Amino acid sequence: MQDTSFELGGKQFKSRLIVGTGKYRDFAETRAAVEASGAEIVTVAVRRVNITDRGKENLLDYLDPARYQILPNTAGCFTADEAIRTCRLAREVGVGDLVKLEVIGDQQTLFPDVAATLEAARVLVKEGFKVMPYVTDDPVTCLRLQELGCVAVMPLAAPIGSGLGIRNPFNLAIIIEQAKVPVIVDAGVGTASDAAVAMELGCDGVLMNTAIAGAKNPIAMARAMKLAVEAGRLAYRAGRIERKLYATASSPLTGLIG
Amino acid sequence: MPDSSATSITLNGDLYPLGADTPLIALLERLNMRRGRVAVEINRAIVPKSSYGQTIVRAGDQVEIVNFVGGG
């Protein structure tokens, strides 16, 4: 079964796994994990350069923007203004206008500030950004973000870095059914089966960082996630059987020995 | 003793001695910054890369230089 490619902001991608680049031991490990994951889109954060350490290597020396779609995030922003400012700076680095918008509402849960996310999305879309918002798994908010012109919606599966997996598959199913833009589960995946479940539900993609970077062997986990996303996607397209309460025999009931 | 803030800028939150008004492009060179890797804000306004040559950094300016780091 030949899969269709996955379109985001006017570009086609084969891989449906988007990976973060945080929490790795060094840039070499980051690159090895990204390669093993097969991801074509990688998220990065925007931070002040280190003025005192001038010889410092740059992440983009390890992840060639000609090969990877760089997706700057607004992690750490608690207001719409901070997020908008961060996106403007990110675009000026020169890797395109695709951005992962996240406006955090609470330090402990890192749940999104929905009102501020909507406000920032409205401004950013008007300024020509292709906005991919991290958002609560709330179908109505996802609809509003879609109406504002976001190129995808990215509901969380569980709190960022929690590894709790898909906490509300029913909300995700509603979001997927209603969405006209790609739905990407962002945050909360813990292991390969979580990624597969997200894809089996019909998500267009999965975004993760900690589940790979925090694994005992990040490179092996990156490959596990690649396989899980592919397996989940294929199972979704193959069309799973209905769930039934009682058994149905797999072997013929006729021709049994006497 | 001259007031050091008169000849300094605030660079990424810290006081940085500038000497005299300096073209942004010269400041970036002095800091060993590659234009394809950074973005610059002066007094909260983005400086487009195409304007680096014409932009002068002046004493008292608030300058932010950012780049990409690992993140999720």
Interface residues (C-beta under 8 A of the other chain):
Chain A: G20 T21 G22 K23 Y24 F27 T30 T43 V44 A45 V46 R47 R48 V49 I51 R54 G55 N58 L59 L60 I70 P72 N73 A75 R85 R88 L89 A90 R91 E92 V93 G94 V95 I160 L207 M208 N209 T210
Chain B: L11 N12 G13 D14 Y16 L31 N32 M33 R34 G36 R37 V38 A39 V40 E41 R44 I46 V47 P48 K49 E64 I65 V66 N67 F68 V69 G70 G71 G72
